[in-house]
Amino acid sequence: MNDTPVKLAVLGDPIAHSRSPDIHALFGQQFGLTIDYVRIQSSIAALPARLQALRSAGGQGANLTVPLKEAGLAMCQRLDTAARQAGAVNTLKRDGEGWQGYNTDGGGLLLDLARLGVAVKGARVLIIGAGGATAGILGPLLAAKPKQVHLLNRSPERARALVERFASLGQVTSAALNAPGKAALDNDLLIQSTSLGHAGLCPPLQADWLKPDGTLYDLNYGPAFAPVAEWSRAHSRTAVDGLGMLVGQAALAFEIWTGHRPAIEPVIEAIRG
């Protein structure tokens, strides 16, 4: 075990529930690295001071979560392509006197889909929701060459805005959630990206939106996944929670900081256990 700790943090509000310290400690064990990873509560206004304090304490990197991902853009001297596309950062790496910004959410989703054996290339994909979570995954998802991606949202204007942002990357269309159109039918992959599960609610899903052998992937995990899990059981569809994406995006961040790509399967099993 390398006794020189890699000093990291996750910042957000709320933050006490974050599993990131546990996840990165398990990653470190795979490579004999000591990981000093702490939770830091921070408002948007306090973010510059919190990051400066982390740097002064020898911090080498950080994750940002709600509500700091968009505000984090202004903290970065350089951004990767995914962060520019998403308009948000979830990973910071110390860079001289500043920070490099990355967004690993979409890449984490693709890692987990590959783990599950869910093909994206050539697939018909339906996404429910057009908020920041969808913006974070659309670029990498379209880069994986699906046949089409169709967005449904209660506010069709918000979905259309995302279509305009990402149209140059692939076949992406949108419609209102209450008027989904034919493009919503018979998809190979249905991604549920709304936060309704945190209120114990499920969006108004329809069984014919997903092929019988298709996969319903909820970006939520834990109790917030329960409404979608219940719907999937009632409609004989396969549903998967977003814990694997959480671990996948963390693995990509870990690689950015340390140069090591950890295996995600054993960490998913440990966290779920």
C-alpha positions, -999 to +999 in steps of 0.1 A: +000+000+000+014+034-010+012+055+022+012+088+005-025+096+003-043+109-028-062+138-013-097+142-029-131+155-021-167+156-032-186+189-029-223+195-029-254+203-009-267+180+005-236+158+007-238+136+038-254+108+018-226+105-008-211+071-013-182+085-032-157+081-003-165+044+000-163+039-038-129+056-041-115+038-011-124+005-028-108+017-061-076+026-042-074-009-028-072-023-063-039-005-069-024-002-034-032+035-031-043+053+000-072+075-008-081+105+015-115+114+001-138+137+021-173+151+018-175+189+018-209+207+020-209+238-002-234+262-017-227+277-051-216+310-035-191+292-013-176+270-040-146+292-049-135+294-013-141+257-007-120+247-037-092+271-027-092+256+008-090+221-008-060+232-029-043+248+001-046+215+019-030+196-009-061+184-027-054+169-061-089+166-074-126+169-066-161+157-077-190+182-079-226+172-074-259+190-071-261+220-072-225+228-082-220+211-116-228+242-138-211+266-114-180+245-116-175+255-152-163+289-141-137+273-118-119+256-147-090+268-169-096+240-193-126+217-201-129+184-218-153+178-247-180+161-225-180+190-200-184+216-228-212+195-244-230+191-211-225+226-198-215+211-165-185+195-148-185+167-122-147+162-120-119+186-113-082+179-115-056+202-101-038+220-129-010+244-118-029+272-100-062+262-114-084+232-123-091+211-154-128+202-157-144+170-169-178+154-171-177+116-167-214+110-163-221+099-199-189+078-200-200+062-167-234+053-182-217+037-212-194+017-189-223+003-171-243-005-202-213-024-215-211-043-182-247-052-185-244-063-222-267-036-234-257-025-269-260+012-278-246+011-314-275+008-338-301+009-309-333+029-307-330+049-275-358+068-257-350+092-228-375+105-204-365+140-191-346+169-206-328+183-176-291+184-166-289+147-162-299+142-198-275+169-210-247+151-192-252+118-210-263+129-245-229+137-260-212+103-251-244+084-259-246+099-294-209+092-299-217+055-294-237+056-326-273+047-317-298+045-346-318+073-330-323+091-297-358+105-289-364+128-259-397+131-241-403+159-216-432+176-199-419+209-213-413+202-250-394+235-254-367+222-230-364+190-250-362+209-283-334+231-269-314+199-262-321+186-297-307+218-311-276+216-289-268+180-299-282+176-334-248+178-350-237+147-331-264+122-343-300+115-349-318+131-320-355+142-319-380+152-292-416+154-284-439+163-254-443+136-228-481+137-233-478+135-271-448+111-276-453+103-313-444+071-332-407+076-325-413+067-289-425+032-298-404-001-297-371+011-283-342-011-273-332+011-244-354+035-223-335+058-200-354+074-171-335+106-162-361+126-142-358+130-104-394+120-098-383+089-079-369+110-051-406+120-044-417+084-047-432+090-082-428+074-116-432+092-149-461+081-170-443+053-189-460+032-215-452-005-221-451-001-259-423+024-256-399-005-249-394-037-267-403-068-246-366-077-246-354-041-241-339-025-211-353+002-188-323+021-172-332+045-144-304+070-136-317+069-100-307+042-075-316+033-039-351+042-028-355+066-057-354+036-081-384+019-064-412+035-085-396+025-118-388-010-104-425-014-095-436-003-129-412-027-146-425-056-126-461-048-134-453-045-172-429-075-175-399-053-185-363-055-174-353-025-152-318-016-140-309+011-114-282+037-119-258+025-092-235+011-119-234+045-136-225+061-103-196+037-099-187+040-136-184+078-136-164+076-104-140+051-121-134+075-149-127+103-125-103+080-105-085+073-138-082+111-145-066+116-110-044+086-108-039+071-143-055+038-131-088+025-145-104+004-117-127-025-122-163-015-115-180-048-110-166-057-076-172-022-063-208-022-075-213-055-056-196-042-025-217-010-024-249-028-031-241-053-004 
